[in-house]
Amino acid sequence: MNEKKITITVYGAEQICASCVGAPGSVDTYEWIQAAISRKYGQKPYINYKYVDINQPPNEKKHQEFIKRIVDEDLFWPIILINDEIIAEGIPRLKSVYKALEKHGVEPS
């Protein structure tokens, strides 16, 4: 069993990214990614999920800094991070998420 904690963070906003017409909303992506990961890998107690609204961020320095990066670099949301590494931006692809999880030692059920 993988003892390392894995944090999957989805940054997004209620409003859909202007450049991502037809993409699902950020909260929808957050819920969808949890369901997809659970289906493929089962419930893993060491995988934690967090949603960060870029318009109403928590008062944590790391989130404030990343939101500044989103604005400065004009990144598309939702943005999915696994342990602070960007895995997907805009319209996420499950293959890239699964590949990153497996790189961190998560095995399918």
QUIURDA-V736268 format. One record per backbone hydrogen bond with DSSP energy under -0.5 kcal/mol. CO is the residue of the C=O (numbers start at 1). NH is the residue of the N-H. Records with the same first field share a line. If there is no record, write none. Layout:
CO: NH + NH
This chain:
6: 8 + 48
7: 9 + 83
8: 50
9: 11 + 81
10: 52
11: 78 + 79
12: 54
13: 26
17: 20
20: 23
25: 29
26: 30
27: 31
28: 32
29: 33
30: 34
31: 35
32: 36
33: 37
34: 38
35: 39
36: 40
37: 41
38: 42
40: 109
42: 44
43: 45
44: 47
46: 6 + 48
48: 8
50: 10
52: 12 + 54
53: 56
58: 60
60: 64
61: 65
62: 66
63: 67
64: 68
65: 69
66: 70
67: 71
68: 72
69: 73
70: 75
71: 74
76: 90
78: 90
79: 11 + 81
80: 87 + 88
81: 9 + 83
82: 85
85: 82
88: 80
89: 91
90: 92
93: 96 + 97
94: 98
95: 99
96: 100
97: 101
98: 102
99: 103
100: 104
101: 104 + 106
102: 105
